[in-house]
Amino acid sequence: MINKRGCAYGTHRVIDPKGVLPQQAWKLDNSMEPYSNEILVDVHHLNIDSASFTEIKQRAGNDEAKVRQIILDLVRERGKHHNPNTGSGGMFTGQVATIGTDLAGRIDLQVGDHIASLVSLSLTPLRIDEIVAVHMDTDQVEIKGQAILFETGIYAKLPSDIPHTLALAVLDVAGAPAQTAKLVRPGDTVVVIGGGGKSGLLCLHEAKKRAGITGHVLAVEYSPAGAQKVRELGLADQVLNLDATQAVATMEAIAAATNGQMADLVINCVNVPGTEMSSILAAKDGGTVYFFSMATSFTAAALGAEGVGKEVNMLIGNGYTKGHAAMALQVLRENPALYQFFKDCYAK
């Protein structure tokens, strides 16, 4: 251990360019000797952000060996998993190896605890010694490696009643259902774009719960299989099988489904670019659009809304809100069918 205190926000780990925070940096120092206010973790799994993993798979032509090499090269070059083409990272699970002397007794962790990071890999010093397995269908990568959590880094102890790989998948998008719970009001009409994905399913559960019997929840999903999955799980009042990159067609379908009233709240959970205008046009004047997707271009959203004269409140998808980890895991406990679906997908 380095007998010296680093910056609480991790700027002492920034190599290039100097003077910025770790998330903004191109390269971090990923040497794994912790400072006195850092936590060293033996990492077991990475959950790559959906937008990032989708882009990596496309770049690799869905070749698993090439996906492995892209991930290894990226971390070797940057000292973190920060996809330059999407700007996003992901999160990890692992076992606490060392707690800095300045943090001992101040935090609720002990060496040996199993935790999930609740901060992005795009700001987390990471070293990969070996990629053990790549799960192409779940965005998860098993590794042997280590990571550093800064003093301000947030984490969650992994629950004993939920498999760790399942908890990782859910905690990666914990901000989405938690923010949905805060935004939805009884009687609201809510549209979830990308409703068949991991974050979309969790948001639909919360939207149905919060909008209540007087509300109306619609799921928009590109994949026919994903749309059918939402129907089977009973998470939406209506499921629309649409390509959300087609803004006018999406708007017309939402208008037909809502008798022209449109949505009080639109939640965007897609993992591909080009769906900003579908989200904006699906909302009523004065409505709210919550862009959880890391594939969002906020320039396109801002200028696009201006271009069509649409007055909507647009929110950036903050991955953190108080209690978000506990709330996301509680969704699984509340919804046995959704829990079983996630278990079948992620508990490997």
Secondary structure as GFF3:
##gff-version 3
##sequence-region A 1 348
A	DSSP	three_ten_helix	11	13	.	.	.	ID=ss1
A	DSSP	beta_strand	14	16	.	.	.	ID=ss2
A	DSSP	beta_strand	27	28	.	.	.	ID=ss3
A	DSSP	beta_strand	39	48	.	.	.	ID=ss4
A	DSSP	alpha_helix	50	59	.	.	.	ID=ss5
A	DSSP	alpha_helix	64	78	.	.	.	ID=ss6
A	DSSP	beta_strand	90	99	.	.	.	ID=ss7
A	DSSP	beta_strand	114	117	.	.	.	ID=ss8
A	DSSP	three_ten_helix	121	123	.	.	.	ID=ss9
A	DSSP	beta_strand	126	135	.	.	.	ID=ss10
A	DSSP	beta_strand	140	149	.	.	.	ID=ss11
A	DSSP	beta_strand	155	157	.	.	.	ID=ss12
A	DSSP	alpha_helix	164	171	.	.	.	ID=ss13
A	DSSP	alpha_helix	175	183	.	.	.	ID=ss14
A	DSSP	beta_strand	189	193	.	.	.	ID=ss15
A	DSSP	alpha_helix	198	211	.	.	.	ID=ss16
A	DSSP	beta_strand	216	221	.	.	.	ID=ss17
A	DSSP	alpha_helix	224	233	.	.	.	ID=ss18
A	DSSP	beta_strand	238	241	.	.	.	ID=ss19
A	DSSP	alpha_helix	247	257	.	.	.	ID=ss20
A	DSSP	beta_strand	263	268	.	.	.	ID=ss21
A	DSSP	alpha_helix	276	282	.	.	.	ID=ss22
A	DSSP	beta_strand	283	291	.	.	.	ID=ss23
A	DSSP	alpha_helix	298	307	.	.	.	ID=ss24
A	DSSP	beta_strand	313	316	.	.	.	ID=ss25
A	DSSP	alpha_helix	324	334	.	.	.	ID=ss26
A	DSSP	alpha_helix	336	346	.	.	.	ID=ss27
###
